[in-house]
Amino acid sequence: MQEKKDGYRNSLSYNQDLHPGALMINIGGVENTLKEEERTAKMLATAIRRVLNRHPN
């Protein structure tokens, strides 16, 4: 990621440029309840665990 002349990184990067394997995941929004977001986070965690168990490295 290139720096701007004022020394700041591009404001559209959201820090995912700090590591080549970085991933940013947003769960829910203002229209969702906390319960819905927690349910989604659990499902996402299950999916990530399954992928990592298949590909441990």
N, C-alpha and C positions, 0 to 999 in steps of 0.2 A: 504494500500500500504506500503510495506516495504521500508525502506531507505537503500541505498547502504552504504558501509563502509565509503565513503567520505562524507556522509550526504545528498547527492542529491537523489531526487526521480528518479524512472525509467524514462528514457528519452522518452519512448514510451507511457506514460500515457496522455500527452497533457492536464493535469489538470482535466480530467473527474473523477479522483479518489477523488476529493475534496468534492463531495457530491454524495450520492447513487442514486439520481435521475438526475444527470447531463447527458447532451446529447450534443455532438459536431456535428454540421452540417456544412459541407463545400459546398459552392455553387459556381459552375463554376470553371474555371481554366484558364490557359494562352490562351487557344484556344477560349474562350467565350468572347463575348462583354459585356460591362457594361449593356446594354439594356437587353440582355438575362439573366444576373444574377439578375437584378432588377425584371424582369418578374417572374423568379423562386422564388425569395424571397417573392413576393406578393402571389403566389400560395401556398407556404409553410405556410405563415402567415394565409391564409384562412383555410387551413387544420388544423393547430394547434388551431385556434379559434373554429372551429367546434367541435373538440375533447374536448377542455376545457369546452365548453358550455354543452356538454353531461355529463361530469364528473367534476363538479365544485370543488370537494374536491380533 
